[in-house]
């Protein structure tokens, strides 16, 4: 009698993935429209740049802390803590009387993102065998993209027809449901533990950071991931929140049409996500990363040179395919390049990368917009991405070793 093959996704992973989907439907409802909400609450272009620059401070403070806490107390426990802060952020979005008050909402969302994101990424890695990890990340991220198919059009429709506050109220309700699920799962896992979990300490935090610094300065794959991710973080921070303003204010796309574009991109990503994961497993992560970035670069170039919704949809299809190819590859590469006990910290680090350097980037993007032309800031990440691709191709190779989970030893404490 043949042994029954274990499912690709465990029950716990499926439940947490469901909570991520529910929560991020709300996130996709408002994410593409947030700059327009800030504008509606009275901010001009200069103030929008200041708002998004200030909103980057909180993730810088919490991202590595959230990843480390995930390593110290457990993935699901950290997700539950972050979810409570995120729910508070949603309520502030609903109640904010002016754009300045939205900064408090952004703090809550930063805590949620910093605690939930790295924890879930690390949890997926731990629930999958190394030889098929790219495929598992592809399946998870592919299913997750339903949030864009539902959330973006729903958010655009509600904002266009009923206003931003009702849209944020619906999003808050969805996030509240996800928070309840995560709190329940955290309690269930805690009660199932046979021994009390390790309490987080400052000494443990110092050891984790020292280990990460050791890998970053060793000159290996982790070093080059950090540098590449940092360049992308800095340059895309300049324009990330200008996309909806450019499409709405310059091209003339409505909020409902912005939602449709988001859905088009998500559908394209869903179709190609499993292929992206399989490509990573079979040919190596760098193949998907390079091809994916080429497609994203092409999407940005098309966006800047067309005016119709149909042609913009072509750009967003390329954007979705590109994200499907490099998303699972990046996640798989990071999970293989660092030991298990530091995966949360590592995913937190690569979520912010060169955060201090990128801090003024949103304001610089607005400055370029107003000084030269609304298209100018978008060409900077496009050029930077193309210049980094040869580096990615040459340096994003994992060493051939029987013990693939362990990096080359360095002087700093071993990370995990």
PLY file of the C-alpha trace (Angstrom):
ply
format ascii 1.0
element vertex 416
property float x
property float y
property float z
element edge 415
property int vertex1
property int vertex2
end_header
0.00 0.00 0.00
1.48 3.33 -1.06
2.07 5.96 1.58
-0.27 8.92 1.33
1.56 12.03 0.15
1.53 14.95 2.58
-0.45 17.97 1.38
1.55 20.87 -0.03
-0.14 23.29 2.41
-0.77 22.29 6.04
-4.08 23.03 7.79
-2.52 25.70 10.01
-0.95 27.37 6.99
-4.28 27.34 5.15
-6.09 28.98 8.09
-3.44 31.68 8.43
-3.44 32.19 4.66
-7.21 32.72 4.82
-6.69 35.36 7.52
-4.05 37.04 5.34
-6.43 37.09 2.38
-9.30 38.56 4.40
-7.07 41.20 5.99
-5.41 42.20 2.76
-8.62 42.50 0.79
-9.09 45.49 3.09
-5.52 46.58 2.44
-6.00 46.43 -1.32
-9.24 48.37 -0.99
-7.41 51.45 0.28
-3.75 50.95 -0.72
-3.94 52.22 -4.30
-6.21 55.10 -3.23
-4.48 56.34 -0.07
-2.70 59.30 -1.75
-6.08 60.43 -3.10
-7.60 60.19 0.41
-4.75 62.30 1.80
-5.44 64.78 -0.98
-9.17 64.80 -0.22
-8.45 65.62 3.43
-6.73 68.84 2.38
-3.11 68.00 1.55
-1.41 69.57 -1.47
1.32 67.81 -3.48
4.09 69.08 -1.21
2.20 67.93 1.91
1.52 64.53 0.33
5.27 64.10 -0.09
5.83 65.08 3.55
3.07 62.71 4.70
4.53 59.64 3.01
8.05 60.57 4.09
6.96 60.77 7.73
4.92 57.58 7.37
8.15 55.70 6.55
9.61 56.38 10.00
7.38 53.87 11.83
8.20 50.89 9.57
11.87 51.73 9.98
11.47 51.47 13.75
9.29 48.37 13.88
10.22 46.12 10.95
13.31 44.40 12.36
11.75 44.41 15.84
8.71 42.60 14.48
10.82 39.99 12.71
12.96 39.41 15.79
9.91 39.09 18.06
8.57 36.51 15.63
11.81 34.53 16.05
11.64 34.91 19.84
7.99 34.21 20.76
6.60 32.43 17.71
5.26 33.31 14.27
1.53 33.22 15.01
1.86 35.04 18.34
3.67 37.91 16.62
0.98 37.99 13.91
-1.73 38.30 16.57
0.02 41.21 18.29
0.48 43.05 15.01
-3.15 42.49 14.04
-4.44 44.33 17.11
-2.32 47.37 16.20
-3.50 47.16 12.60
-7.15 47.18 13.65
-6.52 50.36 15.64
-4.97 51.87 12.51
-8.04 51.08 10.43
-10.31 52.75 12.97
-8.16 55.89 12.80
-8.50 55.90 9.00
-12.28 55.98 9.44
-12.30 58.71 12.09
-9.42 61.00 11.01
-10.65 64.63 10.72
-7.62 65.82 8.70
-4.68 64.37 6.78
-2.31 64.92 9.73
-4.33 62.47 11.84
-3.74 59.80 9.23
-0.15 59.60 10.47
-1.46 57.84 13.60
-3.25 55.34 11.38
-0.01 54.75 9.51
1.77 53.95 12.78
-0.79 51.23 13.54
-0.49 49.84 10.03
3.32 49.91 10.28
3.22 47.79 13.43
0.83 45.37 11.74
2.95 45.09 8.60
6.17 44.74 10.60
4.84 41.97 12.84
2.57 40.08 10.44
4.48 40.15 7.16
7.88 38.75 8.23
6.19 36.25 10.56
3.98 34.84 7.81
6.86 34.65 5.34
8.99 32.77 7.87
6.04 30.50 8.75
5.57 29.53 5.09
9.28 28.69 4.83
9.10 26.49 7.93
6.02 24.67 6.66
7.66 23.67 3.36
10.56 21.38 2.36
13.54 23.15 0.80
13.37 21.27 -2.51
9.83 22.56 -3.20
9.91 25.83 -1.27
9.71 27.99 -4.37
6.58 26.11 -5.47
4.98 26.48 -2.01
5.71 30.21 -1.98
4.24 30.37 -5.48
1.03 28.62 -4.40
0.67 30.77 -1.27
1.37 34.03 -3.07
-0.85 32.98 -5.96
-3.81 32.30 -3.67
-3.02 35.49 -1.78
-3.43 37.54 -4.96
-7.18 37.08 -4.79
-6.95 40.14 -2.52
-6.15 42.31 -5.53
-8.88 40.79 -7.68
-11.52 41.55 -5.03
-10.07 44.38 -2.95
-8.89 46.88 -5.56
-12.12 47.05 -7.61
-14.28 46.97 -4.47
-12.31 49.80 -2.88
-12.45 51.92 -6.02
-16.19 51.36 -6.41
-16.99 52.17 -2.78
-14.77 55.27 -2.76
-16.24 56.55 -6.04
-19.87 55.97 -5.06
-20.03 56.18 -1.25
-16.89 58.00 -0.15
-13.63 57.04 1.50
-14.94 56.68 5.06
-17.45 53.97 4.21
-14.78 52.19 2.20
-12.43 52.26 5.20
-15.27 51.04 7.43
-15.75 47.95 5.26
-11.99 47.36 5.21
-11.87 47.66 9.01
-14.59 45.02 9.34
-12.61 42.59 7.19
-9.44 43.25 9.16
-11.33 42.71 12.41
-12.36 39.23 11.22
-8.73 38.41 10.37
-7.62 39.64 13.79
-10.08 37.31 15.54
-8.79 34.34 13.52
-5.17 35.12 14.38
-5.89 35.61 18.07
-7.70 32.26 18.13
-4.83 30.49 16.36
-2.23 32.06 18.64
-4.15 30.90 21.72
-4.59 27.41 20.28
-0.88 27.06 19.53
0.11 28.43 22.95
-2.17 25.96 24.75
-0.76 23.09 22.67
2.83 23.85 23.67
4.23 21.29 26.10
6.79 23.73 27.49
6.61 27.49 28.03
8.04 29.47 25.14
11.24 31.46 25.32
10.79 34.98 26.65
12.26 37.69 24.41
15.26 39.46 25.96
17.49 42.34 24.97
20.45 39.94 24.89
18.62 37.75 22.36
17.86 40.83 20.24
21.54 41.83 20.26
22.57 38.32 19.25
20.07 38.26 16.38
21.16 41.66 15.07
24.84 40.70 15.37
24.15 37.54 13.39
22.34 39.46 10.66
25.16 42.03 10.49
27.62 39.15 10.17
25.83 37.81 7.12
25.39 41.26 5.59
29.11 41.98 5.78
30.33 38.51 4.75
30.18 39.33 1.04
27.94 36.39 0.18
24.45 36.09 -1.26
22.83 37.88 1.70
25.08 40.91 1.16
24.05 41.22 -2.47
20.37 40.65 -1.72
20.58 43.49 0.80
22.28 45.87 -1.65
19.93 45.02 -4.52
16.86 45.27 -2.31
18.16 48.55 -0.92
18.50 50.13 -4.34
14.95 49.06 -5.18
13.66 50.25 -1.81
15.18 53.72 -2.21
14.14 54.31 -5.82
10.64 52.80 -5.69
9.91 54.71 -2.47
10.17 57.85 -4.59
7.23 56.86 -6.78
5.22 54.19 -4.96
2.59 56.66 -3.80
2.69 58.76 -6.98
1.21 56.04 -9.21
-2.45 56.73 -8.30
-1.88 60.50 -8.40
-0.31 60.26 -11.86
-3.04 58.00 -13.22
-5.90 59.97 -11.64
-4.69 63.57 -11.89
-2.61 63.42 -15.09
-4.00 60.56 -17.21
-7.59 60.95 -15.95
-8.24 57.41 -14.71
-11.10 57.20 -12.17
-10.81 55.44 -8.83
-12.99 52.60 -10.11
-10.69 52.20 -13.11
-7.68 52.22 -10.76
-9.29 49.30 -8.98
-9.82 47.50 -12.29
-6.13 47.90 -13.13
-5.22 46.43 -9.76
-7.49 43.46 -10.41
-6.00 42.92 -13.88
-2.50 42.83 -12.39
-3.57 40.41 -9.65
-5.23 38.02 -12.11
-2.08 38.00 -14.25
0.02 37.27 -11.16
-2.31 34.46 -10.07
-2.07 32.78 -13.48
1.74 32.84 -13.50
2.56 32.54 -9.78
2.89 28.75 -9.65
4.98 28.86 -12.82
7.18 31.43 -11.10
7.70 29.16 -8.11
8.43 26.14 -10.31
10.87 28.19 -12.38
12.69 29.15 -9.19
12.93 25.53 -8.00
14.10 24.16 -11.36
16.47 26.80 -12.71
17.41 28.87 -9.67
15.98 31.97 -8.06
18.01 34.47 -10.11
16.27 33.45 -13.36
12.82 34.44 -12.10
14.15 37.58 -10.43
15.85 38.87 -13.60
12.98 38.05 -15.98
10.42 39.42 -13.52
12.25 42.71 -13.14
12.56 43.09 -16.91
8.78 42.74 -17.21
8.15 45.25 -14.40
10.49 47.71 -16.10
8.59 47.27 -19.36
5.30 47.86 -17.54
6.51 51.17 -16.08
7.78 52.34 -19.48
4.44 51.54 -21.15
2.50 53.28 -18.36
4.43 56.50 -18.93
3.76 56.53 -22.66
0.06 55.60 -23.06
-3.22 57.29 -22.15
-6.02 54.71 -22.55
-7.33 52.19 -20.03
-6.84 49.35 -22.55
-3.12 50.07 -23.03
-2.63 50.67 -19.32
-4.16 47.23 -18.78
-1.39 45.75 -20.94
1.17 47.43 -18.69
-0.54 46.09 -15.57
-0.62 42.57 -17.03
3.16 42.74 -17.51
3.48 44.12 -13.99
1.49 41.19 -12.60
3.49 38.58 -14.51
6.74 40.18 -13.40
5.70 40.11 -9.76
4.67 36.46 -10.14
8.13 35.55 -11.39
10.31 37.40 -8.89
8.08 37.24 -5.79
8.39 33.51 -4.95
12.02 33.55 -6.10
13.01 36.31 -3.68
11.18 34.68 -0.77
12.72 31.29 -1.51
16.22 32.76 -1.87
16.06 34.63 1.44
14.69 31.58 3.28
17.56 29.42 1.97
20.29 31.99 2.57
19.64 32.38 6.32
19.17 29.77 9.06
15.69 29.00 10.36
15.97 30.71 13.74
16.60 34.13 12.14
14.17 33.98 9.23
11.71 36.38 10.85
14.44 38.94 11.48
15.77 38.48 7.94
12.36 38.94 6.29
11.85 42.03 8.46
15.22 43.41 7.41
14.61 42.90 3.71
11.18 44.50 4.03
12.87 47.81 4.92
16.44 47.32 3.70
18.12 50.73 3.46
15.25 52.44 5.28
17.21 55.39 6.64
18.56 56.26 3.19
15.13 55.88 1.58
13.39 57.99 4.24
13.34 61.24 2.20
12.56 59.41 -1.05
8.79 60.14 -1.20
9.44 63.86 -0.77
12.19 63.79 -3.41
9.77 62.11 -5.79
7.24 64.90 -5.32
10.03 67.49 -5.71
11.00 65.99 -9.08
7.32 65.88 -10.07
6.82 69.59 -9.34
10.24 70.83 -10.52
10.51 69.01 -13.83
7.62 66.83 -14.99
5.25 64.26 -13.43
6.94 61.52 -15.49
10.50 62.23 -14.37
10.49 60.48 -10.95
9.20 57.23 -12.49
12.26 56.87 -14.72
14.64 56.72 -11.74
13.54 53.28 -10.41
13.26 52.05 -14.00
16.90 52.94 -14.76
18.13 51.67 -11.36
16.36 48.35 -11.89
17.99 47.81 -15.27
21.45 48.66 -13.91
21.08 46.14 -11.06
20.08 43.18 -13.24
23.66 42.15 -14.19
24.57 42.21 -10.49
21.57 40.02 -9.68
22.49 37.52 -12.40
26.12 37.24 -11.29
25.74 37.38 -7.50
22.40 35.71 -6.68
23.84 32.18 -6.55
23.66 29.97 -3.49
26.84 27.99 -2.72
26.67 24.31 -3.62
26.84 22.57 -0.27
25.22 19.46 1.25
23.99 21.49 4.21
22.11 24.08 2.19
20.32 25.64 5.12
23.52 26.92 6.74
25.42 29.92 5.35
29.19 30.17 5.22
30.33 30.67 8.84
31.20 34.19 9.89
32.68 35.73 13.00
29.32 36.92 14.28
26.99 34.54 16.13
25.21 32.05 13.89
21.88 33.36 12.69
18.85 31.21 12.18
0 1
1 2
2 3
3 4
4 5
5 6
6 7
7 8
8 9
9 10
10 11
11 12
12 13
13 14
14 15
15 16
16 17
17 18
18 19
19 20
20 21
21 22
22 23
23 24
24 25
25 26
26 27
27 28
28 29
29 30
30 31
31 32
32 33
33 34
34 35
35 36
36 37
37 38
38 39
39 40
40 41
41 42
42 43
43 44
44 45
45 46
46 47
47 48
48 49
49 50
50 51
51 52
52 53
53 54
54 55
55 56
56 57
57 58
58 59
59 60
60 61
61 62
62 63
63 64
64 65
65 66
66 67
67 68
68 69
69 70
70 71
71 72
72 73
73 74
74 75
75 76
76 77
77 78
78 79
79 80
80 81
81 82
82 83
83 84
84 85
85 86
86 87
87 88
88 89
89 90
90 91
91 92
92 93
93 94
94 95
95 96
96 97
97 98
98 99
99 100
100 101
101 102
102 103
103 104
104 105
105 106
106 107
107 108
108 109
109 110
110 111
111 112
112 113
113 114
114 115
115 116
116 117
117 118
118 119
119 120
120 121
121 122
122 123
123 124
124 125
125 126
126 127
127 128
128 129
129 130
130 131
131 132
132 133
133 134
134 135
135 136
136 137
137 138
138 139
139 140
140 141
141 142
142 143
143 144
144 145
145 146
146 147
147 148
148 149
149 150
150 151
151 152
152 153
153 154
154 155
155 156
156 157
157 158
158 159
159 160
160 161
161 162
162 163
163 164
164 165
165 166
166 167
167 168
168 169
169 170
170 171
171 172
172 173
173 174
174 175
175 176
176 177
177 178
178 179
179 180
180 181
181 182
182 183
183 184
184 185
185 186
186 187
187 188
188 189
189 190
190 191
191 192
192 193
193 194
194 195
195 196
196 197
197 198
198 199
199 200
200 201
201 202
202 203
203 204
204 205
205 206
206 207
207 208
208 209
209 210
210 211
211 212
212 213
213 214
214 215
215 216
216 217
217 218
218 219
219 220
220 221
221 222
222 223
223 224
224 225
225 226
226 227
227 228
228 229
229 230
230 231
231 232
232 233
233 234
234 235
235 236
236 237
237 238
238 239
239 240
240 241
241 242
242 243
243 244
244 245
245 246
246 247
247 248
248 249
249 250
250 251
251 252
252 253
253 254
254 255
255 256
256 257
257 258
258 259
259 260
260 261
261 262
262 263
263 264
264 265
265 266
266 267
267 268
268 269
269 270
270 271
271 272
272 273
273 274
274 275
275 276
276 277
277 278
278 279
279 280
280 281
281 282
282 283
283 284
284 285
285 286
286 287
287 288
288 289
289 290
290 291
291 292
292 293
293 294
294 295
295 296
296 297
297 298
298 299
299 300
300 301
301 302
302 303
303 304
304 305
305 306
306 307
307 308
308 309
309 310
310 311
311 312
312 313
313 314
314 315
315 316
316 317
317 318
318 319
319 320
320 321
321 322
322 323
323 324
324 325
325 326
326 327
327 328
328 329
329 330
330 331
331 332
332 333
333 334
334 335
335 336
336 337
337 338
338 339
339 340
340 341
341 342
342 343
343 344
344 345
345 346
346 347
347 348
348 349
349 350
350 351
351 352
352 353
353 354
354 355
355 356
356 357
357 358
358 359
359 360
360 361
361 362
362 363
363 364
364 365
365 366
366 367
367 368
368 369
369 370
370 371
371 372
372 373
373 374
374 375
375 376
376 377
377 378
378 379
379 380
380 381
381 382
382 383
383 384
384 385
385 386
386 387
387 388
388 389
389 390
390 391
391 392
392 393
393 394
394 395
395 396
396 397
397 398
398 399
399 400
400 401
401 402
402 403
403 404
404 405
405 406
406 407
407 408
408 409
409 410
410 411
411 412
412 413
413 414
414 415
